[in-house]
Amino acid sequence: MPWLEWHKRDEDLKATAKTPYRLLQPNQSLSYGDEDAPNMLIQGDNLEALKALLPYYAGQVKCIFIDPPYNTKSAFEHYDDNLEHAKWLSMMYPRMVLLRELLSEDGSIWITLDDNEAHYFKVMCDEVFGRGNFIANVLWQKVFSPKNSARHFSVDHDHLFVYAKVAETWRPNHLERSAKQAATYKNPDDDPRGPWTSGDLSARNFYGAGTYPITTPSGRTISGPPNGMYWRVSREKFDEMDKDGRIWWGANGSNTPRIKRFLSEVKQGVVPQTMWMNADVGNTQEAKKEVVALFGSENFMTPKPERLMARVIEVASQPGDLVLDSFLGSGTTAAVAHKMGRRWIGIEMGEHARTHCQPRLRKVVDGEQGGISEAVGWQGGGGFRFYQLGPRVFDDQGRINPEIRFEHLAAHIWFAETGTARSTRAMKSPLLGVHNGTAYYLLYNGILGDQSLAGGNMLTMKLLTELPKHDGPMVIYGEGTNLSNDRLRSLGIRFRKTPNDIRAR
C-alpha cells in the first residue's frame, strides 16, 4: 500500500513509544457532581494524556470524535493552527496511533477537517487504520448560506472521515425516521396494512424472466418497462404480489405498476447517508450561538453544533458506551455525550480546560437547556472527575517514580504484558490477573503486608507460598529473587526485575 512521506516521518513513527507514561491526578476542587461518575475531563497535552489512558482504556472506546486544528494559517487563540504542513502531520500521526489502540474492536473514529489537510490526512490514516477500514467521507454542510465574497468558491462543507477498528464487523446504528421521511408514506387506498410508499418495478440490468406484457386493471396492455428496461421480478412473482395487493396501478387502475412498500414492514431506522445538511445537523452559525449562550462571547472560531455531535454519537454508539474527544475545544462532544447517556473522556491542553470546558460541563450536570437538551429530554444529573497530567511513571534513568502507587504500576504492567486495560478499581492483590492461561503478579510497596526493607518485594520460596495460587505459567515482577534460574523454570515462573524489565509498551 502506498504511504505518505513528510519531513522527519521516521521519527514520528517512533513518537508514541518515546512518549512518557504519566499519572493522571484527580483535582477534587474542579470535579463536579456524582463522585462515582466514570466521566473524565483531562487537562494536558493530548499525546501524553492518551498514553496515560492506555493502561486503563485500551480497546474500550466505542466512539472517538476529534476536531483537530485545520492548519489554515488562522490566528487561533487556543491552538497553534499555523503549523507548516509536515509539522502538522508530525503532530497528528502519533496521536492517531494511540487513538487506534484505544478503540474497541467494534468502535469507530470520526475526524472533521477542511480541504487544507483532509486529503493528505486520509492517506496517512489509511496507513494507521488500514485502508480496508475506511468507512466513509461524510460531507457536512457547515454554512447557512453561500459566501458571495469568496474569491473562487464558497466553501460550504467540511469533511468528516469515518474509520472503523474492524470494518468487516462494524455496523452503524440506523437513524430515526424523520417526520418528513415518514410523511412520504400514505394510504390512499385504505390498505389495512397501513401507510405505504411506491417503488419502481423496473430494472436496467438484463433479467431473462423480466420480459413479459402486463394488462392493467383498466384493460390497457403494457408490453414492458420503458426505455428498454426489464421488470425486476418474474411473471409468477408479479402475479403473487398483485394478488396480495402489493402492486399499485394508480388511482384509475391504468398506470405503469409500482411496488407498494409498507411503513410497518420496512426497517424502523434509516441508513445514514454521506451528505449531512445543515437543516438536519446544524451549522457553524448555530454552533457560535450556542457558545455565546454558554460563555457570553465567541471564544472559539470553529465550534461544532450540538446537533452535529448528536448525529455522530447516535450513529456510532449506544447509551452507556464510552466516547472520547482528545481535542475537546469548547466541550461540545462531552456535553452531548453526557446528555445522550454515554460515558465520556475529554482532553484539552490549555487553561480553557478550566475556564470553558469545566464550567460548560458543570452546567450540563445541573440541567442546562441549550443545544439538544429539549430534543433528548435532558434534565441534568451525573458528574465528572477533573484530571491533570502528573509525574512520569519512570524517570530519565528508568527508575520507578516513588510517587507511583501499586494500582498505577499494576495497570501499566498489565497493559504492557497483555495489551488489555485494567481498571484502577481492580482488587488490590499481587495477582494482577490471568491472561491466555498465564498469571501475572506484582510485588511492590509491601502488597503482602511485609513492610520490611524489600521484604514484600523480593520473591522467595516463603513469599511464593503466600501468593494466590495458579495452576499454570506465571510471570512475577519484583525487586529481586533468591531463587535460581533452574528453580524458577521448574516452577513455571518467569521472573522480571523492577524496574529494569518493565517495558514502556
VMD Tcl script that draws the C-alpha trace (Angstrom):
set ca {
  {0.00 0.00 0.00}
  {1.38 3.48 -0.84}
  {2.12 5.80 2.07}
  {2.66 9.48 2.61}
  {6.17 10.87 3.08}
  {6.96 14.01 5.05}
  {9.92 15.59 6.79}
  {11.04 13.57 9.85}
  {8.45 10.86 9.17}
  {10.74 8.14 10.56}
  {10.99 10.00 13.87}
  {7.22 10.41 14.02}
  {6.71 6.67 13.60}
  {8.57 6.20 16.89}
  {6.94 9.10 18.73}
  {4.32 7.04 20.54}
  {6.95 4.70 22.00}
  {9.04 7.66 23.16}
  {6.11 9.45 24.79}
  {6.46 9.01 28.57}
  {3.78 7.39 30.69}
  {2.39 9.90 33.17}
  {-0.01 9.60 36.03}
  {-3.47 11.11 35.81}
  {-4.00 13.05 39.02}
  {-7.57 13.96 40.07}
  {-8.39 17.53 41.05}
  {-11.24 17.30 43.51}
  {-11.94 21.04 43.51}
  {-12.69 21.03 39.76}
  {-14.60 17.75 39.72}
  {-18.38 18.04 39.87}
  {-21.49 16.04 40.54}
  {-21.69 12.32 41.24}
  {-18.38 11.18 42.70}
  {-18.76 7.71 41.15}
  {-19.40 9.05 37.65}
  {-16.96 7.49 35.13}
  {-16.62 10.65 33.02}
  {-13.18 12.25 32.81}
  {-12.15 15.80 31.88}
  {-8.36 15.88 31.45}
  {-6.20 18.98 31.22}
  {-2.87 18.48 29.48}
  {-1.07 17.67 26.24}
  {-3.28 15.16 24.47}
  {-0.40 12.95 23.29}
  {0.74 12.32 26.86}
  {-2.84 12.11 28.10}
  {-3.70 9.44 25.53}
  {-0.61 7.46 26.54}
  {-1.66 7.77 30.20}
  {-5.12 6.37 29.33}
  {-3.83 3.25 27.55}
  {-3.30 1.05 30.63}
  {-6.90 1.64 31.66}
  {-8.89 2.10 28.44}
  {-7.06 0.29 25.63}
  {-9.64 -1.37 23.38}
  {-12.61 0.07 25.28}
  {-13.66 3.27 23.46}
  {-16.69 2.78 21.22}
  {-16.70 6.20 19.53}
  {-13.87 8.71 19.06}
  {-14.56 12.15 17.62}
  {-11.82 14.71 17.06}
  {-11.90 18.18 15.57}
  {-8.16 18.96 15.32}
  {-6.71 22.30 14.23}
  {-7.25 22.65 10.49}
  {-3.82 24.15 9.69}
  {-5.48 27.10 7.95}
  {-2.90 29.76 8.92}
  {-5.59 31.35 11.08}
  {-4.69 33.03 14.37}
  {-6.28 30.65 16.85}
  {-6.20 31.81 20.43}
  {-6.06 28.33 21.93}
  {-4.15 26.35 19.30}
  {-1.14 26.83 17.11}
  {-3.11 26.49 13.88}
  {-0.34 27.88 11.71}
  {1.82 24.77 11.59}
  {3.81 24.04 8.49}
  {2.37 21.05 6.61}
  {4.95 18.45 7.69}
  {4.78 19.62 11.29}
  {1.00 19.25 11.21}
  {1.33 15.66 10.02}
  {4.01 15.08 12.66}
  {1.57 16.27 15.30}
  {-1.29 14.10 14.06}
  {0.43 10.77 13.27}
  {1.38 9.62 16.80}
  {-1.97 10.76 18.15}
  {-3.83 8.68 15.60}
  {-1.74 5.64 16.52}
  {-2.70 5.98 20.18}
  {-6.34 6.65 19.35}
  {-6.46 3.43 17.34}
  {-5.17 1.48 20.35}
  {-7.94 2.94 22.50}
  {-10.71 1.94 20.05}
  {-12.77 -1.14 20.82}
  {-12.99 -3.87 18.20}
  {-16.50 -2.66 17.32}
  {-15.55 1.02 17.56}
  {-15.18 3.85 15.07}
  {-13.33 7.15 14.85}
  {-14.66 10.35 13.25}
  {-12.31 13.18 12.21}
  {-13.50 16.52 10.87}
  {-11.23 18.61 8.60}
  {-11.40 21.03 5.70}
  {-9.59 20.81 2.35}
  {-6.29 22.20 3.65}
  {-5.13 18.86 5.07}
  {-8.02 16.43 4.55}
  {-6.64 14.54 1.57}
  {-3.12 14.16 2.97}
  {-4.65 13.10 6.25}
  {-6.76 10.45 4.51}
  {-3.62 8.81 3.07}
  {-1.93 8.90 6.48}
  {-4.97 7.37 8.19}
  {-5.14 4.61 5.58}
  {-1.72 3.58 6.88}
  {-2.62 3.85 10.57}
  {-6.05 2.18 10.45}
  {-5.72 0.13 7.27}
  {-7.26 1.23 4.00}
  {-9.86 -1.51 4.25}
  {-11.17 0.01 7.48}
  {-12.11 3.30 5.85}
  {-15.89 3.62 6.04}
  {-16.92 6.94 4.51}
  {-16.16 10.58 3.88}
  {-19.23 12.35 5.22}
  {-19.75 15.88 3.92}
  {-21.21 18.31 6.42}
  {-22.88 21.42 5.01}
  {-21.41 23.77 7.59}
  {-22.72 27.13 6.39}
  {-26.23 28.53 6.43}
  {-25.82 30.47 3.17}
  {-23.11 30.83 0.49}
  {-20.36 33.42 0.93}
  {-20.66 35.78 -2.04}
  {-17.38 37.43 -1.05}
  {-15.41 34.24 -1.80}
  {-12.58 34.73 -4.28}
  {-13.16 31.42 -6.10}
  {-15.77 29.16 -4.48}
  {-17.93 29.49 -1.42}
  {-16.65 26.63 0.74}
  {-19.84 25.17 2.14}
  {-18.69 21.86 3.61}
  {-16.22 20.14 5.91}
  {-15.05 16.54 5.64}
  {-15.89 14.01 8.32}
  {-13.72 10.93 7.82}
  {-15.01 7.72 9.38}
  {-12.78 4.72 10.11}
  {-13.71 1.52 11.92}
  {-11.33 -0.54 14.01}
  {-12.61 -3.56 12.04}
  {-14.71 -2.56 9.03}
  {-15.93 -6.10 8.32}
  {-17.81 -6.27 11.60}
  {-18.59 -2.60 12.32}
  {-22.18 -1.55 11.71}
  {-23.66 1.94 12.13}
  {-26.86 2.46 14.04}
  {-29.78 3.42 11.84}
  {-31.20 6.89 12.30}
  {-34.70 7.55 13.50}
  {-37.04 8.24 10.60}
  {-37.84 11.95 10.45}
  {-41.38 13.30 10.25}
  {-40.63 14.43 6.69}
  {-39.49 10.93 5.70}
  {-42.45 9.29 7.42}
  {-44.80 11.69 5.61}
  {-43.89 10.08 2.27}
  {-45.84 7.02 3.42}
  {-49.58 7.45 2.76}
  {-52.59 5.20 2.40}
  {-54.75 6.44 -0.50}
  {-56.43 3.04 -0.99}
  {-57.15 2.45 2.74}
  {-54.97 -0.67 2.78}
  {-55.45 -2.40 6.18}
  {-51.66 -2.82 6.43}
  {-51.34 0.94 6.88}
  {-49.31 3.69 5.15}
  {-47.09 2.80 2.22}
  {-44.97 4.31 -0.50}
  {-44.43 3.00 -4.02}
  {-41.20 1.88 -5.67}
  {-40.09 1.34 -9.25}
  {-40.76 -2.15 -10.60}
  {-38.27 -1.85 -13.46}
  {-34.53 -2.57 -13.61}
  {-31.79 -1.62 -16.06}
  {-29.80 -4.87 -15.95}
  {-30.88 -7.77 -18.14}
  {-33.20 -10.22 -16.42}
  {-34.39 -13.10 -18.61}
  {-37.61 -13.68 -16.66}
  {-38.35 -9.96 -16.63}
  {-39.68 -9.61 -20.17}
  {-43.44 -10.07 -20.35}
  {-46.51 -7.97 -21.12}
  {-48.83 -6.78 -18.36}
  {-52.51 -5.90 -18.55}
  {-53.65 -3.19 -16.14}
  {-56.96 -3.42 -14.23}
  {-58.37 -0.84 -16.67}
  {-57.61 -3.17 -19.61}
  {-54.55 -1.35 -21.01}
  {-51.71 -3.62 -22.16}
  {-48.14 -2.65 -21.25}
  {-45.52 -4.56 -23.24}
  {-42.78 -3.86 -20.72}
  {-40.96 -1.10 -18.81}
  {-39.95 1.99 -20.83}
  {-36.52 2.66 -22.38}
  {-35.61 -0.98 -22.93}
  {-35.56 -1.89 -19.23}
  {-36.84 -5.10 -17.59}
  {-39.31 -5.99 -14.88}
  {-37.35 -6.68 -11.71}
  {-39.49 -9.75 -10.80}
  {-40.70 -12.78 -12.74}
  {-44.26 -13.12 -14.04}
  {-45.08 -15.64 -11.32}
  {-43.76 -13.34 -8.59}
  {-45.59 -10.37 -10.08}
  {-48.93 -12.21 -10.12}
  {-48.34 -13.30 -6.50}
  {-47.65 -9.69 -5.42}
  {-50.66 -8.36 -7.32}
  {-52.93 -10.94 -5.69}
  {-51.59 -9.85 -2.28}
  {-52.35 -6.19 -3.02}
  {-48.70 -5.18 -3.26}
  {-48.94 -3.62 -6.72}
  {-50.14 -0.04 -7.19}
  {-51.81 0.72 -10.52}
  {-52.66 4.33 -9.83}
  {-55.99 5.80 -8.77}
  {-57.66 4.91 -12.10}
  {-56.05 1.45 -12.43}
  {-54.21 2.20 -15.68}
  {-50.74 3.40 -14.61}
  {-47.48 1.50 -15.04}
  {-47.35 -0.83 -12.00}
  {-45.26 0.06 -8.94}
  {-44.38 -1.93 -5.80}
  {-46.10 -0.98 -2.55}
  {-43.70 -0.79 0.42}
  {-45.42 -0.58 3.79}
  {-44.06 1.53 6.62}
  {-44.93 -1.26 9.05}
  {-42.62 -3.66 7.16}
  {-39.55 -1.55 6.49}
  {-36.69 -1.22 8.95}
  {-37.53 1.10 11.81}
  {-34.49 3.28 11.18}
  {-32.86 4.89 8.16}
  {-29.38 4.01 6.91}
  {-27.07 7.01 7.47}
  {-26.07 8.87 4.33}
  {-22.84 10.70 3.50}
  {-24.45 14.11 2.92}
  {-25.36 15.85 6.18}
  {-27.29 19.05 5.52}
  {-27.25 21.94 7.95}
  {-31.02 21.78 8.30}
  {-30.62 18.36 9.91}
  {-27.39 18.68 11.94}
  {-26.78 22.41 12.34}
  {-24.14 24.79 11.02}
  {-21.29 26.95 12.29}
  {-23.62 29.90 12.88}
  {-25.78 27.75 15.13}
  {-22.68 26.48 16.94}
  {-21.43 30.01 17.62}
  {-24.83 30.98 19.03}
  {-24.62 28.01 21.39}
  {-21.14 29.10 22.51}
  {-22.29 32.70 23.05}
  {-25.24 31.49 25.10}
  {-22.87 29.50 27.31}
  {-19.89 31.83 27.61}
  {-21.19 35.25 26.62}
  {-18.77 35.62 23.69}
  {-17.31 33.70 20.74}
  {-14.23 32.11 22.26}
  {-13.76 29.54 19.51}
  {-13.63 30.16 15.77}
  {-14.81 26.72 14.65}
  {-17.14 25.23 17.28}
  {-19.35 22.34 16.21}
  {-23.12 22.43 16.80}
  {-24.57 20.03 19.32}
  {-26.85 18.57 16.65}
  {-23.84 17.52 14.57}
  {-22.27 15.76 17.54}
  {-25.61 14.13 18.38}
  {-25.74 12.64 14.88}
  {-22.21 11.20 15.21}
  {-22.90 9.74 18.64}
  {-26.29 8.35 17.57}
  {-24.76 6.54 14.59}
  {-21.63 5.31 16.38}
  {-22.68 4.30 19.90}
  {-25.35 3.13 22.32}
  {-26.25 4.51 25.77}
  {-23.56 3.50 28.25}
  {-20.81 3.29 25.60}
  {-17.57 5.24 26.03}
  {-16.99 8.34 23.83}
  {-13.62 10.11 23.60}
  {-12.58 13.51 22.24}
  {-8.88 14.42 22.55}
  {-9.29 17.89 21.01}
  {-12.22 18.86 23.21}
  {-12.24 22.58 22.31}
  {-15.34 24.19 23.78}
  {-16.53 20.87 25.25}
  {-19.31 20.06 22.78}
  {-18.55 16.33 22.43}
  {-18.53 15.73 26.17}
  {-21.66 17.85 26.70}
  {-23.65 15.97 24.04}
  {-22.36 12.55 25.12}
  {-23.41 13.33 28.69}
  {-26.92 14.40 27.62}
  {-27.27 11.25 25.50}
  {-26.35 8.88 28.33}
  {-22.87 7.95 27.16}
  {-19.74 7.76 29.27}
  {-17.09 10.19 28.08}
  {-13.45 11.27 28.24}
  {-12.46 14.75 27.07}
  {-8.90 16.08 26.77}
  {-7.98 19.75 26.48}
  {-4.48 21.17 26.59}
  {-4.80 24.79 27.65}
  {-6.10 26.78 30.57}
  {-9.54 26.88 28.99}
  {-9.99 23.26 30.10}
  {-10.71 25.03 33.40}
  {-12.22 28.26 32.11}
  {-14.52 26.86 29.40}
  {-14.87 23.06 29.36}
  {-15.29 22.62 33.12}
  {-17.94 25.37 33.53}
  {-19.85 24.11 30.49}
  {-19.94 20.54 31.73}
  {-20.89 21.72 35.20}
  {-23.90 23.44 33.61}
  {-24.78 20.22 31.78}
  {-24.79 18.29 35.06}
  {-27.06 21.00 36.51}
  {-29.55 20.54 33.63}
  {-28.56 23.24 31.12}
  {-31.27 23.51 28.42}
  {-29.33 24.67 25.34}
  {-28.41 22.67 22.25}
  {-30.05 19.23 22.09}
  {-31.34 19.24 25.68}
  {-35.03 19.55 24.80}
  {-34.81 17.05 21.94}
  {-33.35 14.32 24.19}
  {-35.29 15.28 27.32}
  {-32.20 16.26 29.29}
  {-32.92 17.35 32.87}
  {-29.46 17.07 34.44}
  {-27.60 14.55 36.57}
  {-24.38 12.57 36.68}
  {-20.98 14.14 37.09}
  {-17.34 14.11 36.04}
  {-13.85 13.97 37.50}
  {-11.25 16.58 36.54}
  {-7.71 15.27 35.99}
  {-4.33 16.78 35.27}
  {-1.18 15.12 33.98}
  {1.06 14.20 36.87}
  {4.65 12.94 37.11}
  {6.17 10.32 34.86}
  {5.88 6.68 35.85}
  {9.62 6.32 35.18}
  {12.40 8.90 35.49}
  {15.10 9.50 32.87}
  {17.21 6.70 34.39}
  {14.32 4.23 34.16}
  {13.67 4.15 37.91}
  {10.10 3.90 39.16}
  {8.85 7.23 40.41}
  {8.42 6.93 44.20}
  {5.05 8.68 43.89}
  {3.66 5.75 41.90}
  {1.10 3.72 43.81}
  {0.62 -0.02 43.40}
  {-2.56 0.24 41.33}
  {-0.94 2.57 38.77}
  {2.12 0.36 38.27}
  {-0.13 -2.71 38.18}
  {-2.23 -1.20 35.38}
  {0.92 -0.27 33.45}
  {2.44 -3.76 33.74}
  {-0.84 -5.49 32.90}
  {-1.21 -3.40 29.75}
  {2.44 -3.86 28.76}
  {2.12 -7.65 29.09}
  {-1.37 -8.26 27.71}
  {-2.27 -5.20 25.64}
  {-5.57 -5.01 27.53}
  {-6.80 -2.50 30.07}
  {-7.01 -2.96 33.83}
  {-9.33 -0.87 35.95}
  {-7.83 1.15 38.78}
  {-10.72 -0.21 40.84}
  {-9.45 -3.76 40.46}
  {-8.83 -5.64 43.71}
  {-5.51 -4.72 45.32}
  {-3.73 -8.06 45.10}
  {-0.29 -9.21 43.93}
  {-2.14 -11.35 41.37}
  {-2.98 -8.86 38.63}
  {-4.96 -11.39 36.64}
  {-4.78 -14.33 34.26}
  {-4.45 -13.77 30.53}
  {-4.35 -16.61 27.98}
  {-3.53 -19.08 30.77}
  {-0.63 -17.07 32.25}
  {-0.91 -15.44 35.68}
  {0.76 -12.07 36.25}
  {1.95 -10.94 39.69}
  {3.45 -7.71 41.01}
  {5.41 -7.42 44.27}
  {5.51 -3.73 45.02}
  {5.25 -1.47 48.06}
  {4.61 -4.26 50.54}
  {1.49 -5.52 48.79}
  {1.53 -8.66 51.00}
  {1.81 -6.63 54.19}
  {5.55 -7.10 54.71}
  {6.87 -3.57 55.27}
  {10.50 -4.56 55.92}
  {13.15 -3.31 53.55}
  {12.46 -5.02 50.21}
  {10.83 -7.86 52.15}
  {7.48 -7.71 50.42}
  {9.04 -7.04 47.03}
  {11.56 -9.92 46.95}
  {10.50 -13.28 45.54}
  {11.44 -16.04 47.97}
  {10.06 -19.55 48.49}
  {8.32 -18.35 51.64}
  {6.69 -15.45 49.81}
  {5.76 -17.70 46.89}
  {3.62 -19.83 49.20}
  {1.70 -16.70 50.22}
  {0.80 -15.69 46.67}
  {-2.64 -16.55 45.25}
  {-2.36 -19.97 43.61}
  {-2.34 -20.55 39.87}
  {-2.02 -23.89 38.10}
  {-0.06 -22.81 35.07}
  {2.72 -20.49 33.89}
  {3.39 -17.38 35.97}
  {5.11 -14.04 35.36}
  {6.23 -12.35 38.59}
  {7.57 -8.81 38.87}
  {9.69 -7.90 41.89}
  {12.82 -6.13 43.04}
  {14.79 -9.38 43.13}
  {14.72 -13.09 43.93}
  {16.96 -15.61 45.67}
  {15.64 -18.45 43.50}
  {17.96 -19.81 40.83}
  {17.03 -19.74 37.16}
  {16.68 -23.54 37.16}
  {14.39 -23.39 40.16}
  {12.26 -20.70 38.54}
  {11.95 -22.74 35.35}
  {10.95 -25.85 37.27}
  {8.19 -23.85 38.96}
  {6.94 -22.42 35.66}
  {7.93 -18.88 36.67}
  {9.34 -16.11 34.51}
  {10.78 -13.55 36.86}
  {11.03 -9.91 35.77}
  {13.01 -7.40 37.82}
  {11.56 -3.98 38.53}
  {12.19 -1.51 37.11}
  {14.68 -2.92 34.57}
  {12.29 -5.40 32.94}
  {9.21 -3.16 32.89}
  {8.53 -2.32 29.30}
  {7.20 1.03 28.18}
  {4.94 -0.59 25.60}
}
mol new
graphics top color blue
foreach p $ca { graphics top sphere $p radius 0.5 }
foreach p [lrange $ca 0 end-1] q [lrange $ca 1 end] { graphics top cylinder $p $q radius 0.2 }
display resetview
